[in-house]
Amino acid sequence: MRPSRLYQPLDVEGRVVLITGATSGIGEACAWRFAELGAKLVLIGRRAERLDQLAATLQREFPSLTPPCLIPLDVQDLAKLAALPDDLPERFKPVSILVNNAGLALGVAPAWENDMAQAEQMLATNVAAVIGLTRAFLPGMRARAEGHVINIGSIAGHEAYAGGSVYCATKFAVDAFTTASRHDLVGTPIRVSVISPGLVNTEFSTVRLGAKDKADAVYKDLEPLVASDIADNVIYAATRPAHVQIADIVVYPTNQAGPKNIARVGPSLGAEEH
């Protein structure tokens, strides 16, 4: 798509973008897109070797890219999240765009069989980490009078379904937290967005179901979204002019109309039910 002479997007070149869950899927795809635009990247993920590989690949592809700041970290560690604004290297301290992407689902148990350890992990990763990182970086954004918080939510935060009681609860929480934060910040230049995907082909459903073949079977004969589709939505929200705030983007593959309303019309590679 050619650039428009009629409408100018916001330039994010040189801005600091912090992305959680950057070692795979949507987070990795976001890193690629922001790198392409010349942003300074702070990449957070649990797997240090994947962070190193991603940074090296990005710098080969974009030689002028500022070497990314890599932080191997589990976002369940709230104390370390709180310390990040002070711990970042000086040139990465002014985080302008926070992409709260890290998240997971574990299992499809009915409400009366939920595994409480799994429930705690989902709540810590999907909800507490989003709240903690937003708390950590909003003061700096407010002081600089610029910034954007982009949360990766889910259609599961709009419509609940059987077998997803805890995961749906976490994504409803993300949606509510995003909306309430937008109300809190309405008198400021800071923007708050949530991206709510349907079925996305990443590692997500393999983690949830415990096996790749199970994930593939669930999504048979459907062409799902891919991580780069969601990264494109993130980039769209982040690059609107400063006076434009994208509140929520709900995005489905063409043959999905709800969490469980899917038309199986062709071959599938397996997908993420985000």
HUKATA-V949758 format. One record per backbone hydrogen bond with DSSP energy under -0.5 kcal/mol. NH is the residue of the N-H (numbers start at 0). CO is the residue of the C=O. Records with the same first field share a line. If there is no record, write none. Layout:
NH->CO + CO
This chain:
8->6
9->238
11->9
13->37
14->11
15->93
16->14 + 39
17->96
18->16 + 41
19->98
21->43
23->20
26->23
27->23
28->24
29->25
30->26
31->27
32->28
33->29
34->30
35->31
36->32
37->34
38->33
39->14
40->38
41->16
42->40 + 68
43->18 + 41
44->70
47->45
50->46
51->47
52->48
53->49
54->50
55->51
56->52
57->53
58->54
59->55
60->56
61->57
64->61
68->40
69->67
70->42
72->44 + 70
74->72
76->73
77->75
80->76
81->77
82->78
83->79 + 80
85->82
86->82
87->83
91->88
92->88 + 89
94->92
95->15
96->15
97->147
98->17 + 96
99->97 + 149
100->98
106->207
112->109
113->110
115->113
118->114
119->115
120->116
121->117
122->118
123->119
124->120
125->121
126->122
127->122
128->123
130->126
131->127
132->128
133->129
134->130
135->131
136->132
137->133
138->134
140->136
141->137
142->138
143->139
144->140
145->140
147->95
148->190
149->97 + 147
150->148 + 192
151->99
152->150 + 194
154->196
156->153
157->154
158->154
163->160
167->163
168->164
169->165
170->166
171->167
172->168
173->169
174->170
175->171
176->172
177->173
178->174
179->175
180->176
181->177
182->178
183->179
184->180
185->182
187->184
190->146
192->148
193->246
194->150
195->193 + 248
196->194
197->250
199->271
200->224
201->199
206->202
207->203
208->204
209->205
214->210
215->211
216->212
217->213
218->214
219->216
221->218
223->221
224->198
226->200
228->225
229->225
230->226
231->227
232->228
233->229
234->230
235->231
236->232
237->233
238->234
239->236
243->240
244->242
245->243
246->244
248->193
249->247
250->195 + 248
255->252
256->260
257->260
261->259
262->254
263->261
264->220 + 262
265->220
271->199
273->197 + 271
